[in-house]
Amino acid sequence: MIQRMLHNMISSIAKSIKGDYYQLDSSIPITSVLGIAYRRFTNWARSVLRGINWKSKLFMGRDVELRNRRFIKFGHGVTLGKGVLIDGLSRDGIVLGNHVNIGDYTRLEASGTITDIGLGITIGNNSGIGSFSFIGGAGGVLIGNDVIMGQYVSFHPENHNTQLVEIPIRLQGVNRKGIIVGDNCWIGAKVTFLDGATVGKGCVIAAGAVVRGEIPPYSIAAGVPARIIKSREMDVLEIYKN
């Protein structure tokens, strides 16, 4: 009885942070639930000690590094995993929406150089990126709401100019288009986004794909470079037909 009460109480607290959709699995042992609750409290306390407003309920793992913090905006209930590095220096800064989850050892760097600072990075509500990932924000990265991403995902919204063979590439400057990922997408592990990539809402990008150009909404794409192999809209039509 006591275990059930504790489980329900912790589940209710989690719902207040994550939303009504969030429900702890009833088969999790109470000892594991208490361990999770302890770690979450510790991560919240760590963020408060770092000067983050306690009302934001920011959960910060060990060894998190926040550079140029005044350029970083956190929504409610954001989680930063162990060893995360966020450098907000940019024109528009880094904006993390409500309930964003940044996996362990992931880096968000809004600028690649201080001689020409970047545009910035925005990640929408309820979106998350897996461990050991990288998001560069030089040309701007906009990730929508409800986007789930695996481990080792990377965003590179910038290209070096290479037209002049007599001048070192590093001295020829860069060009930038930016990267956009729409709402409700599923991005597999080790996907690479190149500058100019635009992914419509509801897409699935297979693990290991290299995305450039435009991927229409509700597409399933895979390969290097990523090509459309199927449409989720067609799947829906087939279901209705049957």
N, C-alpha and C positions, 0 to 999 in steps of 0.2 A: 504493500500500500504506500509506504513512504517513498519507495523507489519510483512508483508511478507518479506520485505528487511532484517529486523533484523533476522527473522527466517532463511533465506537463508544464511546470513553472519555467524551466529553461527553454522549452519550446515556445512558450508565450513571449518570453523576452526576445528570442530570436525573431519571431514574427513581427514584433514591434520595431525591430531594426531593419529586417529584410522585406517585410510586407506579408500580407495574408497568405500568399502563395507558398511561403516557406514552411515546411513541416519536417521535423526530425523523424527519421526512420524509427519506428517503435521497437525494432529489434536490436537497436544499439544498446549495449550494456550501460547501466547507470554510471559505472566507473569511467567509461569512455566519455559519456556525456559530461560528467564533471570535469574531466581533463580538458575537453574542448572549451567548456565555459571558463575554466581557469586561464587557458591560453588567450582566449578572446579578451578577458578582463585585463590581463597583463599587457596585451597589445594596445588596448584602449588607454590604459594608464600611461604607457610609454609615450603615446602621442600627446597626452595632456602635459606631461613633464617636458615635452619638446615645444610647448607653447601653442599647441593647436586647441581651438575652442572645443571644450568638452561636449558641447551640444551637437557638434557635427558627427560625433561617434566615429572618428577615424581610428582604424585598427592598424597599428604599425608594427611590423616584425622587427627582429633584431638587425642591427647594422644597416638600417635604411639611411640613405643620404639624400637630403633635400638641398639643392643649390638654387640660389636666386629665388628664394621662397615667395617673395612678394609677387612673382609672376605665376604662381601656382594656385589654382582654385579647386577646393575639394567640395564635392557634394556630400550628402548624408550617407553614412554607413559605408564609406570607402575602405577597402582593405589593401594594404601594401605588404607584400610578402618579404621574407628575410632577404637582406642584401639588395633591395631595390634601390636604384639611383634615378632621381628625377632632377633634371636641370631645366628650369623654366625660362631662362633668358631667351626672349624672342619678342616679336612685335605684339602678338596677341596672347602670349603666354600658353600655359598648359591648363586645360579645364577637364576635370574628371567629374562626371555626373554622379547621380545617386547610385549607391550600391555597386560601383565599379570595383573590380578585383584585378589587381596587378600581381602576377605570379612571382615567385622567388627569383632573385637575381636578374630581373628584367630591368632594362635601361630605357628611359624616355629622355631624349636629348633634343630640345627644341631648336638648337642651333649647332651647326657643325664648325663654325668659325666665328670669332668676334669681329672680323673685318667686314662681315656681311651677315648680320644675324638673321635667323630664320623667322618663318611666319608663326608657327606654333602647332599645338596638338590639342584636339578635342575628342574626348571619348564619351559617348552618350550613356544614359541611364541603363543599369542592369547589364552592362557589357563587361567582359573580362578577357584577359590575355594570359596565356600559360607561362610557365617558368622559362627563364633563359631566352627571353624574346628581346627585340630591339625595335624602338620606334624613333626614327629621326624626324624632326619637324621643320627642316629647312624650307621646303616648298609648301608646307602645310599638310597636315593629316587630319581628316575628319572621319571619325568612326561613329556610326549611328547607335541607336538603342538596341538592346537585346542581341548583341553580337557576341558569339562565343568563339574563342580562338585557342588553338592548341599550343604546345610548347615550341620554342625555337622559331616563332614567327617573326618576320622582319619587314620594316617599311623604309624605303629609301626614296624620298620625294625630291630628288636632285640629281642632275647629270653634269659631268664635266664636259666642257667644250674641248673638241679635239681637232678642229679644222686645220690649224697651223702646225705643220710638221717641224718647222724650225724653232718653235717655242715650246718649252716644257709644258706638258698638259696641266701641271699644277698651277701654272701662271696664266692660263687662258680663261679662267673664270668658269662660272657654272650657269646652267639654265634650269628653271624650275616650273613645274606645272601643278604639283600637288597630287595627293591621293585621297580618294573618297571610297568609303565602304558603307553601303546603305544599312537600314535597319534589318534586324532579324536574320543575319547571315551566320553561317557555320563555316569557320575557317580551320582547316586541318593543320596538323603539326608540320613545321618546317616549310610553310608557305612563304614565298618572297614576293613583296609588292614593289614594283619599279615605278619610277616617276611617271605620272600621267594615268596611272591605273584608276579606273572607276568601276566599282562593283555595285550593281543595283540591289535593291532590297530583296530579301528572301533567297539569296544565292547560297550554294554550297560549293566550296573550293576544296578540292581533294588535297590530301597531304602531299607535300613536296612540290606543289605547283609553283610556277613563276608567272605572276600576273602582270600583264601590261595591256594598255588599251582599255576598251570598254567591255564589260561583261553585263549583258542585259538582266533585268530583274528575273528572279526565280529560275536562274540557270544553274546547272551543275557543270562545273568546269574542272579540268584536270590536265596535267602535262606541262612540258617545258618547250615553248611557252604555253600557258593555259589556253585550252580550247574548249568550247561548249560541247559536251557529250550528251546532254539531255536537258529537258525543261521540266521543272516541277509542275508547271501549269498543265502540261500534257498528262502528267500522272493524275492530276485532279480530274481532268476530263475523262480519262480511262475509268476511274473509280465511279464517276457518275453514269458512264455508259453501261457499266456492269451492274 
